[in-house]
Amino acid sequence: MKKVLFVLPAVAYLLYRTNAKTYTTKIEGENAISELKMVDINGTKLAVMIRGADKNNPVLLCITGGPSGSEIMMIKDIESELEKHFTVVHYDQRGAGKSFSVREDYSKLNYEQHVADLIALTEYIREYLGKDKVYLLGHSYGTYLGTLAANEKPEYYKAYVGIGQMSDMKEAEYYSLLSCVDAAKEKGNHKDVKYLESIAEKVHNGEMICPRKYVRKYGFAEHNKTNTMSSLLKGLLFGPEYNLADSAKMIYSAMKYAMPLAMQSMANPLNELAPEAKVPTYFLLGKYDGMTNTKAAREYFDSLGGDVRKKFILFENSAHSPQIEENEAYVKWMCNDLLNENEL
């Protein structure tokens, strides 16, 4: 009987959540904005979330990582202060999360399409919010798309911010593997050392990436144990922005398309596609980042040409997500340094 009393409410909740109406919580204020909607972009519909305390504030267009990831269901919990200074825009990329449709064919999905969608979304946001230029912020795979978009349409962007900046992915993956080997040796995990060394040549040649199991195990995904995965799971299961159907779509699309898109990035390194910066450019890296690799990002930064402002900001107590692991320092930099340098 006790099992029945537990199971019935759980089943009822799951049925309710499967196709529940989704929304983003309201921001109070006469000129505030808080919207979650589907927008027609390049022949598909993209899920777009717009949040800010004052629509007159500068616009910050954010590109999530993955590939095929989403932050819509979890990110607003750490952006309440940011929303006082920016109108913050997040979106799910074509074929990912809420933007996934069973009626569309994503078999030929590629980064060029993602970049074209980002530029078209920028054009929509500029018109919709009445802004000539917007700030562009990418995280992880989002930095790949953001760098290329800013390079193609610099007139659309006040500045570009790359968190967990991608670079030469083949080089980055090899550096991360070496870091994992060193960490495994330090901890005396000889089995891990043996396996990682056995795949070193394949990683070095770009045939595979450094296994994320080890990147996470040795603190190169999260340094401060902030448990981003728990926040993501909470958002997928209980957040108002996602119902369970959306969550299933995100998981499916990540499993099916993330690796092919990552390998496209491997074959087309940013240092070759975008060798110079055309807008003010800021790389924000966690010291211990092994997902995109801080050392490789630094080498890319140092090689960047272009007669624009460029800065490399290192967060000493973070890995791949300083915007989460060192949120207070990140928000302070965004709302003070970034705005002071570019809102002249």
C-alpha positions in Angstrom: 0.0 0.0 0.0 2.8 2.4 0.9 4.4 1.8 -2.5 1.1 2.6 -4.3 0.8 5.8 -2.3 4.2 6.8 -3.5 4.0 5.6 -7.1 0.6 7.1 -8.0 1.6 10.8 -7.2 5.0 10.2 -9.0 3.2 8.9 -12.1 0.7 11.7 -12.0 3.5 14.3 -11.7 5.4 12.7 -14.6 2.3 12.7 -16.8 1.7 16.4 -15.9 5.3 17.4 -16.5 5.7 15.6 -19.9 3.9 18.3 -21.9 3.3 21.0 -19.3 3.2 24.6 -20.5 6.6 26.1 -20.1 7.5 29.7 -19.1 10.2 31.8 -17.5 9.5 33.5 -14.2 8.4 37.1 -14.3 10.7 40.0 -13.6 8.8 42.8 -12.0 9.3 46.4 -13.2 7.7 48.8 -15.7 10.4 48.3 -18.3 11.4 44.8 -17.5 11.2 41.9 -19.9 10.9 38.1 -19.2 9.9 36.0 -22.2 10.3 32.4 -23.4 9.2 31.9 -26.9 9.8 30.2 -30.3 11.2 32.4 -33.0 11.4 31.8 -36.7 15.0 31.8 -37.8 16.3 30.6 -41.2 13.4 28.2 -41.8 13.4 26.7 -38.3 12.1 27.6 -34.9 14.5 28.4 -32.1 13.6 28.6 -28.4 14.6 32.0 -27.1 14.6 33.3 -23.5 14.9 37.1 -22.9 15.3 38.4 -19.4 16.2 41.8 -18.0 15.2 44.4 -15.5 15.2 47.3 -18.0 14.9 46.9 -21.8 17.1 50.0 -22.2 20.1 48.2 -20.8 22.7 46.7 -23.2 21.8 43.3 -24.7 23.9 40.3 -23.9 23.3 37.4 -26.4 24.6 34.1 -24.9 25.5 31.0 -26.8 25.6 27.8 -24.9 28.0 24.9 -25.2 27.6 21.2 -25.7 27.5 20.9 -28.6 23.7 20.4 -28.5 23.5 21.6 -25.0 21.1 24.1 -23.3 21.3 26.4 -20.2 17.8 27.9 -20.5 16.4 25.7 -17.7 19.2 26.5 -15.2 21.1 29.6 -16.0 18.7 32.3 -14.7 19.4 31.1 -11.1 22.9 32.6 -11.3 22.1 35.6 -13.5 19.8 37.7 -11.3 22.5 40.3 -10.8 23.5 40.2 -14.4 19.9 40.9 -15.4 20.0 44.2 -13.6 22.7 45.5 -16.0 21.9 43.6 -19.2 19.0 42.3 -21.2 20.2 38.7 -21.3 19.2 36.5 -24.2 19.7 32.7 -24.3 18.6 30.3 -27.0 18.6 26.6 -27.9 20.5 26.0 -31.1 19.0 24.3 -34.1 18.4 20.6 -33.4 19.0 21.0 -29.6 16.6 21.0 -26.6 13.5 23.0 -27.1 14.5 23.8 -30.7 14.6 20.1 -31.7 11.7 19.0 -33.9 10.9 15.5 -34.9 9.7 16.9 -38.2 13.1 18.2 -39.2 16.1 16.4 -40.6 19.3 17.2 -38.8 21.5 14.6 -40.5 23.5 17.4 -42.2 23.7 19.7 -39.2 27.0 21.6 -39.1 28.7 24.5 -37.5 28.2 26.7 -40.5 24.4 26.4 -40.1 24.7 27.2 -36.4 26.8 30.3 -37.2 24.2 31.4 -39.9 21.4 30.9 -37.3 23.3 33.0 -34.7 23.8 35.9 -37.1 20.1 35.7 -38.1 19.1 35.6 -34.4 21.3 38.6 -33.8 19.5 40.5 -36.6 16.1 39.6 -35.0 17.3 40.7 -31.5 18.7 44.0 -32.8 15.3 44.8 -34.4 13.1 43.4 -31.6 15.0 45.2 -28.8 15.9 48.3 -30.8 19.7 47.9 -30.5 22.3 48.7 -33.1 24.9 46.4 -31.5 24.8 43.7 -28.8 27.3 42.0 -26.6 28.1 38.4 -27.7 29.0 35.8 -25.1 29.9 32.2 -25.8 30.6 29.3 -23.4 32.5 26.2 -24.6 31.2 25.1 -28.0 29.3 28.4 -28.0 32.7 30.2 -28.2 33.4 28.4 -31.5 30.1 29.8 -33.0 30.5 33.2 -31.3 34.1 33.7 -32.6 33.0 32.9 -36.1 29.9 35.1 -36.0 31.8 38.1 -34.6 34.4 37.6 -37.3 31.8 37.5 -40.0 29.6 40.4 -38.8 31.7 42.6 -36.5 29.3 45.5 -37.1 26.6 43.7 -35.1 28.6 43.3 -31.9 30.0 45.7 -29.2 32.3 43.0 -27.9 32.9 39.3 -27.8 33.4 37.4 -24.5 34.5 33.7 -24.6 34.2 31.6 -21.5 36.0 28.3 -21.8 37.3 29.5 -25.2 37.9 26.9 -27.9 41.0 27.1 -30.1 42.9 24.4 -31.9 40.8 21.5 -30.5 43.3 18.8 -31.4 46.0 20.6 -29.5 43.6 21.3 -26.6 42.5 17.7 -26.2 46.1 16.5 -26.1 47.1 19.1 -23.5 44.1 18.0 -21.4 45.1 14.3 -21.7 48.6 15.1 -20.5 47.1 17.0 -17.5 44.9 14.0 -16.7 48.0 11.7 -16.9 49.9 13.9 -14.5 47.0 14.1 -12.1 46.5 10.3 -12.2 50.2 9.7 -11.5 50.1 12.1 -8.6 47.2 10.2 -7.1 48.8 6.8 -7.8 46.0 5.7 -10.1 48.2 3.4 -12.2 45.2 1.9 -14.1 44.1 5.3 -15.3 47.7 6.3 -16.3 48.0 3.1 -18.3 44.7 3.6 -20.2 45.3 7.3 -20.9 48.8 6.7 -22.2 47.4 4.0 -24.4 45.2 6.5 -26.2 47.6 9.4 -26.3 48.6 8.9 -29.9 44.9 8.8 -31.1 44.2 12.0 -29.1 47.3 13.6 -30.5 46.3 12.8 -34.0 42.7 14.1 -33.5 41.1 10.7 -33.9 39.4 11.0 -30.5 38.9 13.5 -27.7 40.3 13.1 -24.2 37.6 11.0 -22.4 35.4 13.4 -20.3 35.2 10.7 -17.6 38.8 11.5 -16.7 38.6 15.3 -17.3 35.8 15.3 -14.7 37.4 12.8 -12.4 40.6 14.9 -12.0 38.9 18.3 -11.6 39.4 19.8 -15.0 35.6 20.2 -15.6 34.7 21.6 -12.2 37.4 22.7 -9.8 35.2 23.8 -6.9 32.7 20.9 -6.9 29.8 23.2 -7.7 28.0 20.2 -9.2 26.7 21.9 -12.4 25.3 18.5 -13.4 23.0 18.5 -10.4 21.7 22.0 -11.4 21.2 20.9 -14.9 19.3 17.8 -13.8 17.1 19.9 -11.4 16.3 22.2 -14.3 15.5 19.4 -16.7 13.1 17.7 -14.2 11.6 20.6 -12.3 12.4 23.9 -14.1 9.5 25.9 -15.5 11.4 26.5 -18.8 11.6 22.8 -19.7 9.0 20.1 -19.5 9.9 16.4 -19.7 9.4 16.3 -23.5 11.9 19.1 -23.8 14.3 17.3 -21.6 14.0 14.1 -23.6 14.7 16.1 -26.8 17.8 17.7 -25.3 19.2 14.4 -24.1 18.5 12.7 -27.4 20.0 15.5 -29.5 23.1 15.7 -27.3 23.7 11.9 -27.7 23.1 12.0 -31.4 24.7 15.2 -32.6 27.3 16.4 -30.0 30.2 14.2 -31.1 29.8 14.8 -34.9 29.7 18.6 -34.2 32.7 18.3 -31.9 34.7 16.4 -34.5 33.8 19.1 -37.1 35.4 21.6 -34.7 38.4 19.4 -34.4 38.8 19.4 -38.2 38.4 23.1 -38.5 40.4 24.9 -35.8 39.5 28.4 -34.8 43.1 29.6 -35.1 42.8 28.9 -38.8 39.2 30.0 -39.4 39.5 33.2 -37.3 43.1 34.3 -37.0 42.3 37.9 -36.0 39.8 39.6 -33.8 37.5 42.2 -35.4 35.7 43.4 -32.2 36.9 44.0 -28.7 37.6 40.4 -27.5 37.8 39.0 -24.0 38.8 35.4 -23.1 37.6 34.3 -19.6 39.3 31.0 -18.6 39.3 29.0 -15.5 42.9 28.1 -14.5 42.1 24.4 -14.4 39.9 24.1 -17.5 40.5 20.8 -19.3 37.2 20.7 -21.3 38.5 23.3 -23.8 41.9 23.8 -22.2 43.3 27.0 -20.8 46.8 26.5 -22.2 45.5 26.1 -25.8 43.2 29.1 -25.4 46.1 31.2 -24.2 48.1 30.2 -27.3 45.2 31.1 -29.5 44.8 34.5 -27.7 48.5 35.3 -28.1 48.3 34.6 -31.8 45.3 36.7 -32.5 45.8 39.6 -34.9 43.5 42.6 -35.3 43.7 46.2 -34.1 41.1 45.9 -31.4 41.1 45.6 -27.6 42.0 42.1 -26.4 42.2 40.8 -22.9 42.8 37.4 -21.3 41.2 37.0 -17.8 42.2 34.1 -15.7 40.0 32.9 -12.9 42.3 31.2 -10.3 39.7 28.9 -8.6 37.7 27.6 -11.6 37.8 25.0 -14.3 35.5 25.1 -17.3 32.7 27.3 -15.9 34.0 30.4 -14.0 30.6 32.1 -14.5 29.3 29.4 -12.1 32.3 28.5 -9.9 33.3 32.1 -9.3 30.0 33.7 -10.0 30.5 36.8 -7.9 33.8 37.7 -9.5 32.4 36.9 -12.9 29.4 39.1 -12.5 31.5 41.9 -11.1 33.8 41.8 -14.1 30.8 41.7 -16.6 28.9 44.6 -14.9 31.9 46.8 -14.2 35.0 46.1 -16.4 33.2 45.0 -19.6 30.6 47.8 -19.5 33.1 50.5 -18.5 35.4 49.7 -21.4 32.7 49.4 -24.0 29.8 51.7 -23.0 31.7 54.9 -23.8 
